[in-house]
């Protein structure tokens, strides 16, 4: 792996959705109640999308060495993340801009190699 690439893994433990609900204030039952049926007919809970996105941004932050360098992010949530999933975040420098910012492209997949985030980018710059 080159210096412009990184990878990181996260395990979605059984408490993650409840902990994130407490931190975010989002207590939607699809995230914390195992008896709730999801639109696809399966049962919850599923992890908050923004928790998954936060892990993506954290992976870039670790790669660049300073969370204050994060300037923005974009992503599309493509599949639900379930408790017990193992997520892999892989990123690489995609673009260096004239203003000194850099754009990293990130892929996030679960243990079955199914994308959970698509078309993700994180922009970093000087503090």
C-alpha positions in Angstrom: 0.0 0.0 0.0 1.4 3.4 -0.9 1.6 6.5 1.3 -1.5 7.8 -0.5 -3.6 4.8 0.4 -5.1 3.5 3.7 -7.4 0.9 5.0 -9.1 0.4 8.4 -11.7 -2.0 9.8 -14.5 -1.5 12.3 -16.6 -4.2 14.0 -20.2 -3.2 14.7 -20.6 -4.5 18.2 -24.1 -5.2 19.6 -24.0 -1.9 21.7 -22.9 0.5 18.9 -26.3 1.6 17.7 -27.5 2.3 21.3 -24.3 4.2 22.1 -24.6 6.2 18.9 -28.3 6.9 19.6 -27.3 8.3 23.0 -24.6 10.5 21.5 -26.7 11.7 18.6 -30.2 11.8 20.1 -31.5 9.7 17.3 -33.6 7.0 19.0 -35.5 5.8 15.9 -36.7 2.3 16.7 -35.0 0.9 13.5 -31.7 1.5 15.3 -32.4 0.2 18.7 -35.4 -2.2 18.7 -34.8 -5.7 17.4 -38.5 -6.3 16.9 -39.0 -3.6 14.4 -39.5 -4.7 10.8 -37.5 -2.9 8.1 -38.9 -1.9 4.7 -37.3 -5.0 3.1 -39.1 -7.3 5.6 -36.1 -8.0 7.7 -35.8 -7.1 11.4 -33.6 -4.4 12.9 -31.7 -2.9 14.4 -29.4 -1.3 11.9 -26.6 1.1 12.6 -27.1 4.8 12.0 -25.8 5.8 8.6 -24.0 8.8 10.2 -22.1 6.5 12.5 -20.8 4.6 9.5 -20.0 7.9 7.8 -18.2 9.1 11.0 -16.0 5.9 10.9 -15.2 6.8 7.3 -14.1 10.3 8.2 -12.2 9.0 11.2 -10.2 6.6 8.9 -9.2 9.6 6.8 -8.4 11.6 9.8 -6.1 8.9 11.1 -4.4 8.7 7.7 -3.7 12.4 7.5 -2.8 12.6 11.2 -5.0 15.4 12.4 -8.8 15.5 12.6 -8.7 19.3 12.2 -7.7 18.9 8.6 -11.1 17.4 7.6 -12.9 20.0 5.6 -15.9 18.1 4.2 -17.3 14.7 3.2 -19.8 13.3 0.7 -21.3 9.8 0.6 -24.3 7.8 -0.5 -25.6 5.1 1.9 -26.1 2.0 -0.2 -26.9 -0.9 2.2 -27.9 -1.1 5.8 -25.2 -1.9 8.3 -26.3 -4.6 10.8 -25.1 -5.3 14.3 -22.2 -7.8 14.1 -21.0 -6.6 10.6 -17.3 -6.0 10.0 -16.7 -2.9 7.9 -13.6 -2.3 5.8 -12.8 1.3 4.7 -10.3 1.6 1.9 -9.2 5.0 0.6 -6.8 6.6 -1.7 -5.8 10.1 -2.7 -7.9 11.0 -5.7 -7.2 14.7 -6.3 -4.9 17.5 -5.2 -6.4 20.9 -5.8 -4.6 24.2 -6.4 -5.8 25.6 -3.1 -3.8 22.8 -1.3 -6.8 20.7 -0.4 -6.8 17.0 -1.2 -9.7 14.7 -1.9 -9.7 11.1 -0.8 -12.0 8.5 -2.4 -13.2 5.9 0.0 -14.9 2.5 -0.4 -16.7 1.0 2.5 -17.8 -2.7 2.4 -19.1 -5.2 4.8 -17.7 -8.7 5.5 -19.5 -10.0 2.4 -17.8 -7.4 0.3 -21.2 -5.6 -0.2 -20.8 -1.8 -0.5 -22.3 0.1 2.4 -21.2 3.5 1.3 -20.8 4.6 -2.4 -19.2 7.5 -4.1 -17.6 8.6 -0.9 -15.1 11.4 -0.7 -13.4 13.3 2.2 -11.7 16.6 1.6 -8.7 17.6 3.7 -6.7 20.7 4.0 -4.3 22.7 6.2 -5.4 23.6 9.7 
